[in-house]
Amino acid sequence: MLLRNLGPLALLMFLIVIGALIFWLLALLDILRSNFTQGINKLCWLLVVLFVPLIGPIIYFFMGRQQKIKERR
């Protein structure tokens, strides 16, 4: 009975891990492609996202994106 519950749970955990990895990569790519108001901000955000893998990208998308230089189109 316990083995039956392991299948869907393992699939759910796999999807959560893949989602977190994609979110982390998106944050890294966004930081690397962007220019920030101060040069040190890019380095700081890279370190936060790299060394705090789950919380770092969340903090960056809520706070760090506001520090980017807006590009005119």
C-alpha positions, 0 to 999 in steps of 0.5 A: 500500500505504501508503494502505491502512494510513492509513485505520484508523490515521487512525480510531484517532487520531481516536478517541483524540483524541475520547476525550482531549477527552471525558476533559478535559471531564469533568475540567473539569466535575467541578472546576467542579461540586465544592467543595474543602476549600480555595478555592484548590484549585479554581483550582489544579486548573482551571489544571492541567487547562487548561494541561496538557491530557493529563496534567492530567486524569489527575493530577486524577482520581487526586489532586484528587478526594480533596480534594473535600468529600463531599456527604451524601445 
